[in-house]
């Protein structure tokens, strides 16, 4: 089964962004998602009114998630999905802290509470086809928080995978470049606490790998100089067919200060 997935940091609605504030680009953001054909989209920095705007302008999509406060206030790591094709069997949110079930908790050197939202999906026309998607936003300041947050996510993914035998995807804004320990751990290139991730980086399907991708955060300025901080990872059961950065701009307006990352994957193993 083939599926297109996207990770997309929306940039929260901030009036100081002027012409780049959310009201001016909400329809372009929805158009970007719709035209990608993605069945599952992990968004970061979405506030509840922003997510409501997207749902209004995205016919056929629904979403799940909690804010980092544990309610509808504050930023979400929501997951949008095509409801006509996919069914959510279960879902949840955990905090990237030493108390992951405690809402609004933070640990280490994290500047803010950070979360990961997950969902187990089922293909409606083939109920035996199931997988799990995780969507995260790591801290933008705390290096230890990023690394230990990534380790926590991997442990949660592996626990679920061992229990249910399901393939999984991890999407998100990791606030780290490919050479940093956080990403090298998620790529399976370094160990942390004696553990090694079994994930694969979608960028490794491209010539030159993640170092040749160019930047994904551009601050509403566009361009390609730099390195990515937004990623899609997959467990070994998932074949990553391709990945691309959507660098669209419409009359000088970008849908966000991050470029969306879009990947086409194939699930070869059925439940």
Buried (B, 14 or more C-beta within 10 A) or exposed (E): EEBBBBBBBBBBBEEEBEEBBBEEBBBBBBBBBBEBEBBBBBBBBBBBEBBEBBBEBBEEBBBBBBBBBBEBEBBBBBBBBBEEBBBBEEBBBBBBBEEBEEBBBBBBEBEBBBBBBBBBBBBEEEEEBBBBBBBBBBBBEBBBBBBBBBBBBBBBBBEBBEEEEBBBBBBBBBBBBBEBBBBBBBBBEBEBEEEBBBBBBBBBBBEEEBEEBBBBBBEBEEEEEEBBBBBBBBBEBBBBBEBBBBBBEEEEEBBBBBBBBBBBBEBEBBB
